């Protein structure tokens, strides 16, 4: 209970209204124009292309490399993440490292790594592995913490830490770790596809040129191939196939296109490029050098980080609200309760396709069709995230135990499922807020003036020091929003609800409060 | 006069596990029936089965109150008559309750002694208050048959008597599943004793006594 004089109690209703109001207030600041001359005609060509995919155009090696980079990125990132997770609750340094790694998007990592390793497999794999290590560390640490500790508690006195881990900790959560890692492989494939848009030889590389030249039939075939890979992930990515996939991937990697010696690049990168300009020449013991450094930081903060942050927040806010609206609208489509057995499978298939479509690619395509403005980015972000949240809500709606006299149709939606799931909905929304923000920053590479716009410009002008400072800004912004989102979830008392899109929520929610009042499990009697 | 409820040779179960065997039962309009028996005897299954057979004539009070925790008590009670209004009207009521509905819901809540909780969130109520909200929903529903599955199990004797009394006034035919023998004898005209899914005894309450029924509850706290 809060004392008088402190902040008013945040309720589901007031939280919703505040977020909604913020989005409405920033709406006039967003550029939502469609500047393309004939967007309708272009859309028609796109649809025709999708309906007649040209499979002969599939670049098989780009598909192989998309998978290979993803597999190796997850193997390296997962291993590093597991090691970090062991020290997560003991070391602040480890937590900070993990947070920094994951607060920088894989595309930014790729742009940076290219300065050292060029357009090579190492760039692609590390660009996945670095941020994923941070994500794995956090999620694995959470899984360990939420695990059932009853077996550990009865171990003999003075059992060593390693034995404890091997006998009573790891086996308890092994299944969850496997499930989550395999799910991450799906995300990694979306990421490697997008890496193609900055020049790495994955599916995205070809998609970019197809979209640019309006070769939609070719693009559709390549994308269809990608959806099949994602859709069949459970068949080919199993715990026992991962080592085989990893070894095969190593042998199939493409050759690096020459960028000189990596060691020389590393020396140049850390010895020169990334050091802020004012510190390169000046003497470090001299006051003027530091004054120049100060004004350099100040200039970039005011001219680039500030406006970039504002634009990023505006885009993220509008996209978040739009995603929420879409999620609430579509969740009945994946629920057996609303659409029946056949209907909900169709709805699921549709939402899975939407969420498998990388947001970055969708935004790129929409920008080609509609012309540059914030609108394509908003549509891409809200469709992707709305589909994910809607999918999760729909599944939860089917798990609710309803009274035998529960209403149906619209009454069920408004009086029963939506109010019951609303806390869960807010938990998903607040969790995805930070993800939407990270992605909003990235969309700057496409020309919207969010933080990524400035990062991309700095890198292409080889002002690596400026880019690095901008990335610090990105990281701070994303960590701040993450912390704020956590704070709100605590205030709303929904911090224990599941938020991740990985297969088994049930197993790790033992210590979380139930998202809805537990009801007696009354099955339908069979008369 | 036609019977309110007729079951003939009914058997039911959950996925291959039979719960009720060969139940033949007829209840006349106006009767007050108490279904008693040890836990697991099939009382809930029998009530749920009757509800599924006569949904257009019956209001159900399930054992778990199963309220929507995020909605107010008003809305949870109003849910008892969602089927009587258009969806549009129900949506309007969700956003801004009309005065007439407030009065109607207030009336049934007053009867169960919960008037002051009209706008409280259902999730913030105690177990007994939730149960009374669930009873109020059935009263607002107002269908001639009320099927109560332990409708007063979370209330004390005094409250339980009062709630049963107002509930009986509201509905013509009453069927309650109960485990409290005294309360069952007091508030019914007819007792049906279930044991392992079969009707063991079906007699007017006036022919029965606490002492005669008690042996069937051996091992359970009475």
HADDOCK unambig.tbl for C-alpha pairs under 7 A between the chains (distance, minus, plus):
assign (segid A and resid 403 and name CA) (segid B and resid 62 and name CA) 6.97 0.50 0.50
assign (segid A and resid 403 and name CA) (segid B and resid 66 and name CA) 6.44 0.50 0.50
assign (segid A and resid 405 and name CA) (segid B and resid 60 and name CA) 6.72 0.50 0.50
assign (segid A and resid 410 and name CA) (segid B and resid 87 and name CA) 6.69 0.50 0.50
assign (segid A and resid 411 and name CA) (segid B and resid 87 and name CA) 6.49 0.50 0.50
assign (segid A and resid 416 and name CA) (segid B and resid 68 and name CA) 6.18 0.50 0.50
assign (segid A and resid 419 and name CA) (segid B and resid 68 and name CA) 6.96 0.50 0.50
assign (segid A and resid 419 and name CA) (segid B and resid 70 and name CA) 5.69 0.50 0.50
assign (segid A and resid 419 and name CA) (segid B and resid 71 and name CA) 6.59 0.50 0.50
assign (segid A and resid 420 and name CA) (segid B and resid 68 and name CA) 5.80 0.50 0.50
assign (segid A and resid 420 and name CA) (segid B and resid 69 and name CA) 6.58 0.50 0.50
assign (segid A and resid 420 and name CA) (segid B and resid 70 and name CA) 6.12 0.50 0.50
assign (segid A and resid 517 and name CA) (segid B and resid 69 and name CA) 6.99 0.50 0.50
assign (segid A and resid 519 and name CA) (segid B and resid 64 and name CA) 5.91 0.50 0.50
assign (segid A and resid 519 and name CA) (segid B and resid 66 and name CA) 5.97 0.50 0.50
assign (segid A and resid 520 and name CA) (segid B and resid 64 and name CA) 6.02 0.50 0.50
assign (segid A and resid 525 and name CA) (segid B and resid 12 and name CA) 6.27 0.50 0.50
assign (segid A and resid 525 and name CA) (segid B and resid 13 and name CA) 5.47 0.50 0.50
assign (segid A and resid 525 and name CA) (segid B and resid 14 and name CA) 5.24 0.50 0.50
assign (segid A and resid 525 and name CA) (segid B and resid 45 and name CA) 6.98 0.50 0.50
assign (segid A and resid 526 and name CA) (segid B and resid 12 and name CA) 5.64 0.50 0.50
assign (segid A and resid 526 and name CA) (segid B and resid 13 and name CA) 5.51 0.50 0.50
assign (segid A and resid 526 and name CA) (segid B and resid 14 and name CA) 5.88 0.50 0.50
assign (segid A and resid 526 and name CA) (segid B and resid 15 and name CA) 6.94 0.50 0.50
assign (segid A and resid 527 and name CA) (segid B and resid 11 and name CA) 6.27 0.50 0.50
assign (segid A and resid 527 and name CA) (segid B and resid 12 and name CA) 4.44 0.50 0.50
assign (segid A and resid 527 and name CA) (segid B and resid 13 and name CA) 6.74 0.50 0.50
